Amino acid sequence: MYHDTATVPDGCFSSVLIVDDHPLYSDALAAALGIVFADCAVQKAGTLKEAMTQLKGGLEPDLVMFDLKLPDVTGISGFLELRDRMASTPILVISSLASVELVRTLMREGAAGFLPKDASAKVLASVLTEIASGRKYFPKDILQSAPQPSDPDDAAEMNPRFAELTPQQKRIMKLICAGKPNKQIAYELSLAEATVKAHITALLRRLGVQNRTQAAVMMENSVSGAAGLDPEAQAFLSR
């Protein structure tokens, strides 16, 4: 497991929103929650739109359990939209897509944890307890199944676009892949945050991608040689 701190309530979830379009699996998650947190109130949504409607209506869950593959979502955009809407609420992603690229991307983007859909109820209970205690959970076996990305110079061997980055852009790219926000990047490189944003805009343009996530995935794919990566996950993340 990968552990880190997260913003959570006092060691117990009293309200949880499950966002999953499969009623049977959603019911199973709700049942598991009832065992771990006896007085937990559970709300369900089958689409991102339905979840957003509930949130706009005043729902304030302590935790969101989120399936990435929803009928009204493309790639991880649904997770990102929900994260931006609920910045202080932990989001546990539960998905049938379980690849190194996907898990690392979710780590970078602030998920409270990731759990494959084939995990047992016992594992789920353990994960819920971890997150309720203020820690993050990411499966160690998935994270260790491929080498960690190196840096843009290594990626340039597989993708010449990385060779076109300036030295400063390469340093920023490496910190992006480490999951550092703009403010932290600015601090570590002794730059103004506005300067960092300008560099990121420029490097995204040079790489031909739309956002930081796509840039980081491109570098991981290049460093790893792409051949050993999960094609479905690559397609999913590039949307």
Buried (B, 14 or more C-beta within 10 A) or exposed (E): BBBEEBEBBEEBBEBBBBBBBBEEBBBBBBEBBEEBBEEBBBBBBBBBBBBBEBBEEEBEBBBBBBBBBBEBBEBBBBBBBBBEEBEEBBBBBBBEBBBBBBBBBBBBBBBBBBBBBEBEEEBBBBBBBBBBEBBBBBBEEBBEEBEEBBBBBBBBEBBEBBEEBEEBBBBBBBBBBBBBBBEBBBEBBEBEBEBBBEBBEBBBEBBEBEEBBBBBBBBBBBBBEBEEBBEEBBEBBBE
